[in-house]
Amino acid sequence: MQYAARGINQIAMIFHIHKTVSLAVALLRDARVHWMSKALFVGSIGTLLLAVLFPELLGDLVGLTIPGIGPVLDVLGIPVDASIDWVAFAVASYNLLRIFPSDIVGEHYDNLFRSRRSA
């Protein structure tokens, strides 16, 4: 899969949440993107958000099923539910961009993330 000529910078997408949301909105508004891709993206994001909003169940499940991970995160002061859920949400959200045509994603990414740098 090829996005823009220089590719998508995952770190930039993490630190520029507003631009990342704008990228998703631009893709959802783009008439060249099939409605089924849009529905799949929105449904997947909604499902992931539900999992993040109810983290106790998922966090306890992971903390109990993977030996040693729960106590290690507790010692570090990192809540199991928050760390696992939000990291999984971020990774999955980025990977869900693959649902859309790569040339259209690259075009919108360049417009949002690169247009102000070159100006």
TIVO-2410 file (N, C-alpha, C; in nm, 3 decimals):
# residues 119
REC num residu      c1      c2      c3 atome chaine
REC   1      M   0.085  -0.118   0.000     N      A
REC   1      M   0.000   0.000   0.000    CA      A
REC   1      M   0.089   0.124   0.000     C      A
REC   2      Q   0.057   0.217  -0.087     N      A
REC   2      Q   0.139   0.336  -0.097    CA      A
REC   2      Q   0.049   0.457  -0.080     C      A
REC   3      Y   0.082   0.543   0.012     N      A
REC   3      Y   0.003   0.663   0.034    CA      A
REC   3      Y   0.060   0.776  -0.050     C      A
REC   4      A   0.120   0.871   0.012     N      A
REC   4      A   0.178   0.983  -0.060    CA      A
REC   4      A   0.321   0.947  -0.100     C      A
REC   5      A   0.383   1.034  -0.174     N      A
REC   5      A   0.519   1.007  -0.221    CA      A
REC   5      A   0.613   0.981  -0.104     C      A
REC   6      R   0.598   1.055   0.003     N      A
REC   6      R   0.686   1.038   0.119    CA      A
REC   6      R   0.622   0.953   0.228     C      A
REC   7      G   0.501   0.906   0.208     N      A
REC   7      G   0.435   0.822   0.307    CA      A
REC   7      G   0.371   0.901   0.419     C      A
REC   8      I   0.294   0.832   0.500     N      A
REC   8      I   0.226   0.893   0.612    CA      A
REC   8      I   0.312   0.880   0.736     C      A
REC   9      N   0.328   0.987   0.807     N      A
REC   9      N   0.407   0.989   0.929    CA      A
REC   9      N   0.315   0.958   1.047     C      A
REC  10      Q   0.328   0.838   1.104     N      A
REC  10      Q   0.242   0.796   1.214    CA      A
REC  10      Q   0.260   0.885   1.336     C      A
REC  11      I   0.380   0.928   1.363     N      A
REC  11      I   0.408   1.013   1.479    CA      A
REC  11      I   0.337   1.148   1.464     C      A
REC  12      A   0.339   1.203   1.344     N      A
REC  12      A   0.269   1.329   1.321    CA      A
REC  12      A   0.120   1.314   1.345     C      A
REC  13      M   0.066   1.199   1.307     N      A
REC  13      M  -0.078   1.176   1.327    CA      A
REC  13      M  -0.112   1.165   1.475     C      A
REC  14      I  -0.021   1.112   1.555     N      A
REC  14      I  -0.045   1.100   1.699    CA      A
REC  14      I  -0.040   1.237   1.766     C      A
REC  15      F   0.058   1.318   1.729     N      A
REC  15      F   0.076   1.448   1.795    CA      A
REC  15      F  -0.014   1.558   1.739     C      A
REC  16      H  -0.077   1.534   1.627     N      A
REC  16      H  -0.167   1.633   1.568    CA      A
REC  16      H  -0.306   1.570   1.554     C      A
REC  17      I  -0.368   1.547   1.668     N      A
REC  17      I  -0.497   1.479   1.671    CA      A
REC  17      I  -0.601   1.554   1.587     C      A
REC  18      H  -0.601   1.686   1.594     N      A
REC  18      H  -0.699   1.764   1.516    CA      A
REC  18      H  -0.684   1.737   1.367     C      A
REC  19      K  -0.561   1.734   1.319     N      A
REC  19      K  -0.539   1.707   1.177    CA      A
REC  19      K  -0.577   1.564   1.142     C      A
REC  20      T  -0.552   1.472   1.233     N      A
REC  20      T  -0.587   1.332   1.209    CA      A
REC  20      T  -0.738   1.316   1.200     C      A
REC  21      V  -0.811   1.382   1.288     N      A
REC  21      V  -0.958   1.379   1.281    CA      A
REC  21      V  -1.004   1.446   1.152     C      A
REC  22      S  -0.940   1.556   1.116     N      A
REC  22      S  -0.974   1.624   0.990    CA      A
REC  22      S  -0.950   1.535   0.870     C      A
REC  23      L  -0.845   1.453   0.875     N      A
REC  23      L  -0.817   1.358   0.768    CA      A
REC  23      L  -0.931   1.257   0.757     C      A
REC  24      A  -0.975   1.204   0.869     N      A
REC  24      A  -1.085   1.107   0.868    CA      A
REC  24      A  -1.213   1.171   0.815     C      A
REC  25      V  -1.241   1.292   0.859     N      A
REC  25      V  -1.362   1.363   0.812    CA      A
REC  25      V  -1.353   1.390   0.663     C      A
REC  26      A  -1.237   1.432   0.615     N      A
REC  26      A  -1.219   1.459   0.471    CA      A
REC  26      A  -1.243   1.332   0.390     C      A
REC  27      L  -1.194   1.218   0.439     N      A
REC  27      L  -1.215   1.092   0.368    CA      A
REC  27      L  -1.362   1.052   0.369     C      A
REC  28      L  -1.430   1.078   0.480     N      A
REC  28      L  -1.572   1.044   0.488    CA      A
REC  28      L  -1.657   1.134   0.399     C      A
REC  29      R  -1.611   1.256   0.374     N      A
REC  29      R  -1.686   1.349   0.289    CA      A
REC  29      R  -1.652   1.335   0.140     C      A
REC  30      D  -1.543   1.268   0.109     N      A
REC  30      D  -1.497   1.257  -0.028    CA      A
REC  30      D  -1.591   1.166  -0.108     C      A
REC  31      A  -1.643   1.218  -0.217     N      A
REC  31      A  -1.738   1.143  -0.300    CA      A
REC  31      A  -1.672   1.027  -0.374     C      A
REC  32      R  -1.540   1.028  -0.387     N      A
REC  32      R  -1.471   0.920  -0.457    CA      A
REC  32      R  -1.458   0.794  -0.373     C      A
REC  33      V  -1.483   0.805  -0.242     N      A
REC  33      V  -1.474   0.690  -0.152    CA      A
REC  33      V  -1.609   0.621  -0.147     C      A
REC  34      H  -1.609   0.491  -0.166     N      A
REC  34      H  -1.733   0.412  -0.167    CA      A
REC  34      H  -1.801   0.418  -0.031     C      A
REC  35      W  -1.934   0.420  -0.033     N      A
REC  35      W  -2.010   0.431   0.092    CA      A
REC  35      W  -1.986   0.312   0.184     C      A
REC  36      M  -1.957   0.195   0.127     N      A
REC  36      M  -1.933   0.076   0.209    CA      A
REC  36      M  -1.804   0.092   0.291     C      A
REC  37      S  -1.702   0.151   0.232     N      A
REC  37      S  -1.578   0.177   0.304    CA      A
REC  37      S  -1.603   0.275   0.419     C      A
REC  38      K  -1.682   0.377   0.392     N      A
REC  38      K  -1.714   0.475   0.495    CA      A
REC  38      K  -1.790   0.409   0.610     C      A
REC  39      A  -1.889   0.326   0.577     N      A
REC  39      A  -1.969   0.259   0.681    CA      A
REC  39      A  -1.882   0.164   0.763     C      A
REC  40      L  -1.792   0.092   0.697     N      A
REC  40      L  -1.703   0.000   0.768    CA      A
REC  40      L  -1.610   0.076   0.861     C      A
REC  41      F  -1.557   0.189   0.816     N      A
REC  41      F  -1.468   0.270   0.898    CA      A
REC  41      F  -1.541   0.324   1.021     C      A
REC  42      V  -1.658   0.385   1.000     N      A
REC  42      V  -1.733   0.443   1.111    CA      A
REC  42      V  -1.778   0.335   1.209     C      A
REC  43      G  -1.824   0.222   1.159     N      A
REC  43      G  -1.865   0.112   1.246    CA      A
REC  43      G  -1.750   0.057   1.328     C      A
REC  44      S  -1.635   0.044   1.266     N      A
REC  44      S  -1.517  -0.007   1.337    CA      A
REC  44      S  -1.469   0.091   1.444     C      A
REC  45      I  -1.466   0.219   1.410     N      A
REC  45      I  -1.425   0.320   1.508    CA      A
REC  45      I  -1.524   0.322   1.624     C      A
REC  46      G  -1.653   0.314   1.595     N      A
REC  46      G  -1.754   0.311   1.700    CA      A
REC  46      G  -1.738   0.192   1.793     C      A
REC  47      T  -1.712   0.078   1.735     N      A
REC  47      T  -1.691  -0.043   1.815    CA      A
REC  47      T  -1.567  -0.030   1.904     C      A
REC  48      L  -1.460   0.025   1.847     N      A
REC  48      L  -1.339   0.045   1.926    CA      A
REC  48      L  -1.361   0.145   2.040     C      A
REC  49      L  -1.436   0.251   2.012     N      A
REC  49      L  -1.465   0.349   2.118    CA      A
REC  49      L  -1.546   0.286   2.231     C      A
REC  50      L  -1.638   0.199   2.197     N      A
REC  50      L  -1.714   0.130   2.301    CA      A
REC  50      L  -1.621   0.046   2.388     C      A
REC  51      A  -1.524  -0.018   2.326     N      A
REC  51      A  -1.428  -0.097   2.403    CA      A
REC  51      A  -1.343  -0.008   2.493     C      A
REC  52      V  -1.311   0.113   2.447     N      A
REC  52      V  -1.231   0.204   2.528    CA      A
REC  52      V  -1.314   0.263   2.642     C      A
REC  53      L  -1.441   0.288   2.616     N      A
REC  53      L  -1.526   0.347   2.718    CA      A
REC  53      L  -1.560   0.250   2.830     C      A
REC  54      F  -1.547   0.123   2.804     N      A
REC  54      F  -1.573   0.022   2.906    CA      A
REC  54      F  -1.444  -0.059   2.929     C      A
REC  55      P  -1.339   0.009   2.979     N      A
REC  55      P  -1.207  -0.054   2.985    CA      A
REC  55      P  -1.188  -0.158   3.095     C      A
REC  56      E  -1.268  -0.152   3.198     N      A
REC  56      E  -1.245  -0.244   3.308    CA      A
REC  56      E  -1.250  -0.390   3.264     C      A
REC  57      L  -1.349  -0.422   3.184     N      A
REC  57      L  -1.364  -0.560   3.139    CA      A
REC  57      L  -1.245  -0.603   3.054     C      A
REC  58      L  -1.209  -0.523   2.956     N      A
REC  58      L  -1.098  -0.558   2.868    CA      A
REC  58      L  -0.965  -0.557   2.943     C      A
REC  59      G  -0.943  -0.455   3.025     N      A
REC  59      G  -0.818  -0.445   3.100    CA      A
REC  59      G  -0.801  -0.559   3.198     C      A
REC  60      D  -0.907  -0.593   3.268     N      A
REC  60      D  -0.899  -0.704   3.363    CA      A
REC  60      D  -0.877  -0.835   3.289     C      A
REC  61      L  -0.941  -0.850   3.175     N      A
REC  61      L  -0.926  -0.972   3.098    CA      A
REC  61      L  -0.781  -0.989   3.051     C      A
REC  62      V  -0.722  -0.882   2.998     N      A
REC  62      V  -0.583  -0.888   2.952    CA      A
REC  62      V  -0.489  -0.904   3.071     C      A
REC  63      G  -0.515  -0.829   3.178     N      A
REC  63      G  -0.430  -0.837   3.297    CA      A
REC  63      G  -0.432  -0.975   3.361     C      A
REC  64      L  -0.542  -1.044   3.349     N      A
REC  64      L  -0.553  -1.178   3.408    CA      A
REC  64      L  -0.505  -1.288   3.315     C      A
REC  65      T  -0.517  -1.268   3.184     N      A
REC  65      T  -0.483  -1.375   3.091    CA      A
REC  65      T  -0.336  -1.376   3.050     C      A
REC  66      I  -0.271  -1.262   3.053     N      A
REC  66      I  -0.128  -1.258   3.018    CA      A
REC  66      I  -0.049  -1.253   3.149     C      A
REC  67      P   0.017  -1.361   3.183     N      A
REC  67      P   0.088  -1.366   3.311    CA      A
REC  67      P   0.193  -1.256   3.323     C      A
REC  68      G   0.188  -1.185   3.433     N      A
REC  68      G   0.289  -1.086   3.465    CA      A
REC  68      G   0.262  -0.946   3.416     C      A
REC  69      I   0.177  -0.927   3.318     N      A
REC  69      I   0.159  -0.791   3.263    CA      A
REC  69      I   0.083  -0.700   3.358     C      A
REC  70      G  -0.020  -0.752   3.424     N      A
REC  70      G  -0.097  -0.671   3.518    CA      A
REC  70      G  -0.013  -0.617   3.632     C      A
REC  71      P   0.060  -0.705   3.704     N      A
REC  71      P   0.143  -0.656   3.815    CA      A
REC  71      P   0.253  -0.560   3.771     C      A
REC  72      V   0.313  -0.583   3.654     N      A
REC  72      V   0.419  -0.494   3.605    CA      A
REC  72      V   0.364  -0.355   3.580     C      A
REC  73      L   0.250  -0.346   3.514     N      A
REC  73      L   0.190  -0.215   3.488    CA      A
REC  73      L   0.145  -0.147   3.616     C      A
REC  74      D   0.097  -0.226   3.713     N      A
REC  74      D   0.055  -0.169   3.842    CA      A
REC  74      D   0.175  -0.109   3.916     C      A
REC  75      V   0.289  -0.179   3.913     N      A
REC  75      V   0.410  -0.129   3.979    CA      A
REC  75      V   0.455   0.001   3.915     C      A
REC  76      L   0.444   0.011   3.783     N      A
REC  76      L   0.482   0.133   3.712    CA      A
REC  76      L   0.381   0.246   3.728     C      A
REC  77      G   0.267   0.215   3.787     N      A
REC  77      G   0.164   0.317   3.807    CA      A
REC  77      G   0.081   0.344   3.684     C      A
REC  78      I   0.086   0.254   3.588     N      A
REC  78      I   0.010   0.269   3.464    CA      A
REC  78      I  -0.113   0.180   3.473     C      A
REC  79      P  -0.231   0.239   3.468     N      A
REC  79      P  -0.351   0.155   3.473    CA      A
REC  79      P  -0.357   0.062   3.352     C      A
REC  80      V  -0.383  -0.063   3.378     N      A
REC  80      V  -0.388  -0.162   3.272    CA      A
REC  80      V  -0.491  -0.123   3.167     C      A
REC  81      D  -0.609  -0.087   3.213     N      A
REC  81      D  -0.716  -0.059   3.119    CA      A
REC  81      D  -0.685   0.059   3.028     C      A
REC  82      A  -0.634   0.167   3.083     N      A
REC  82      A  -0.606   0.285   3.001    CA      A
REC  82      A  -0.495   0.260   2.901     C      A
REC  83      S  -0.388   0.200   2.946     N      A
REC  83      S  -0.275   0.183   2.855    CA      A
REC  83      S  -0.307   0.088   2.741     C      A
REC  84      I  -0.364  -0.023   2.771     N      A
REC  84      I  -0.392  -0.122   2.666    CA      A
REC  84      I  -0.500  -0.074   2.572     C      A
REC  85      D  -0.607  -0.020   2.626     N      A
REC  85      D  -0.719   0.023   2.543    CA      A
REC  85      D  -0.682   0.136   2.447     C      A
REC  86      W  -0.618   0.240   2.498     N      A
REC  86      W  -0.588   0.354   2.412    CA      A
REC  86      W  -0.479   0.325   2.311     C      A
REC  87      V  -0.384   0.243   2.347     N      A
REC  87      V  -0.281   0.204   2.250    CA      A
REC  87      V  -0.344   0.120   2.139     C      A
REC  88      A  -0.428   0.027   2.178     N      A
REC  88      A  -0.497  -0.057   2.078    CA      A
REC  88      A  -0.586   0.028   1.989     C      A
REC  89      F  -0.655   0.126   2.047     N      A
REC  89      F  -0.742   0.214   1.969    CA      A
REC  89      F  -0.660   0.295   1.867     C      A
REC  90      A  -0.547   0.350   1.911     N      A
REC  90      A  -0.464   0.431   1.821    CA      A
REC  90      A  -0.409   0.348   1.705     C      A
REC  91      V  -0.358   0.230   1.736     N      A
REC  91      V  -0.302   0.144   1.632    CA      A
REC  91      V  -0.411   0.099   1.535     C      A
REC  92      A  -0.524   0.058   1.588     N      A
REC  92      A  -0.633   0.012   1.502    CA      A
REC  92      A  -0.688   0.126   1.416     C      A
REC  93      S  -0.700   0.244   1.474     N      A
REC  93      S  -0.752   0.358   1.397    CA      A
REC  93      S  -0.662   0.391   1.279     C      A
REC  94      Y  -0.532   0.391   1.303     N      A
REC  94      Y  -0.438   0.416   1.194    CA      A
REC  94      Y  -0.452   0.309   1.086     C      A
REC  95      N  -0.458   0.184   1.127     N      A
REC  95      N  -0.467   0.075   1.030    CA      A
REC  95      N  -0.601   0.072   0.957     C      A
REC  96      L  -0.704   0.129   1.017     N      A
REC  96      L  -0.833   0.136   0.949    CA      A
REC  96      L  -0.831   0.230   0.828     C      A
REC  97      L  -0.731   0.315   0.819     N      A
REC  97      L  -0.720   0.402   0.701    CA      A
REC  97      L  -0.697   0.320   0.575     C      A
REC  98      R  -0.654   0.195   0.591     N      A
REC  98      R  -0.633   0.108   0.476    CA      A
REC  98      R  -0.763   0.069   0.406     C      A
REC  99      I  -0.873   0.096   0.471     N      A
REC  99      I  -1.003   0.070   0.410    CA      A
REC  99      I  -1.024   0.161   0.290     C      A
REC 100      F  -0.970   0.282   0.298     N      A
REC 100      F  -0.989   0.381   0.193    CA      A
REC 100      F  -0.884   0.365   0.083     C      A
REC 101      P  -0.915   0.411  -0.038     N      A
REC 101      P  -0.815   0.406  -0.146    CA      A
REC 101      P  -0.690   0.485  -0.109     C      A
REC 102      S  -0.573   0.424  -0.128     N      A
REC 102      S  -0.449   0.484  -0.081    CA      A
REC 102      S  -0.416   0.618  -0.149     C      A
REC 103      D  -0.452   0.633  -0.276     N      A
REC 103      D  -0.422   0.760  -0.343    CA      A
REC 103      D  -0.506   0.873  -0.285     C      A
REC 104      I  -0.629   0.845  -0.246     N      A
REC 104      I  -0.715   0.948  -0.188    CA      A
REC 104      I  -0.668   0.982  -0.047     C      A
REC 105      V  -0.628   0.882   0.031     N      A
REC 105      V  -0.574   0.906   0.165    CA      A
REC 105      V  -0.448   0.992   0.154     C      A
REC 106      G  -0.360   0.958   0.061     N      A
REC 106      G  -0.238   1.035   0.043    CA      A
REC 106      G  -0.264   1.179   0.004     C      A
REC 107      E  -0.361   1.198  -0.082     N      A
REC 107      E  -0.396   1.334  -0.125    CA      A
REC 107      E  -0.444   1.418  -0.007     C      A
REC 108      H  -0.537   1.364   0.072     N      A
REC 108      H  -0.589   1.438   0.187    CA      A
REC 108      H  -0.482   1.456   0.294     C      A
REC 109      Y  -0.398   1.355   0.312     N      A
REC 109      Y  -0.289   1.365   0.410    CA      A
REC 109      Y  -0.195   1.478   0.371     C      A
REC 110      D  -0.156   1.483   0.245     N      A
REC 110      D  -0.067   1.590   0.198    CA      A
REC 110      D  -0.131   1.727   0.218     C      A
REC 111      N  -0.259   1.739   0.188     N      A
REC 111      N  -0.328   1.867   0.205    CA      A
REC 111      N  -0.331   1.912   0.350     C      A
REC 112      L  -0.349   1.818   0.442     N      A
REC 112      L  -0.363   1.854   0.583    CA      A
REC 112      L  -0.229   1.864   0.656     C      A
REC 113      F  -0.138   1.774   0.628     N      A
REC 113      F  -0.015   1.767   0.706    CA      A
REC 113      F   0.105   1.835   0.640     C      A
REC 114      R   0.103   1.850   0.510     N      A
REC 114      R   0.221   1.903   0.443    CA      A
REC 114      R   0.201   2.040   0.380     C      A
REC 115      S   0.080   2.084   0.359     N      A
REC 115      S   0.056   2.207   0.284    CA      A
REC 115      S   0.111   2.331   0.356     C      A
REC 116      R   0.105   2.336   0.487     N      A
REC 116      R   0.150   2.453   0.560    CA      A
REC 116      R   0.301   2.457   0.576     C      A
REC 117      R   0.365   2.340   0.572     N      A
REC 117      R   0.511   2.335   0.584    CA      A
REC 117      R   0.580   2.396   0.463     C      A
REC 118      S   0.526   2.367   0.346     N      A
REC 118      S   0.593   2.416   0.224    CA      A
REC 118      S   0.556   2.560   0.192     C      A
REC 119      A   0.456   2.613   0.257     N      A
REC 119      A   0.413   2.751   0.229    CA      A
REC 119      A   0.499   2.851   0.300     C      A
***
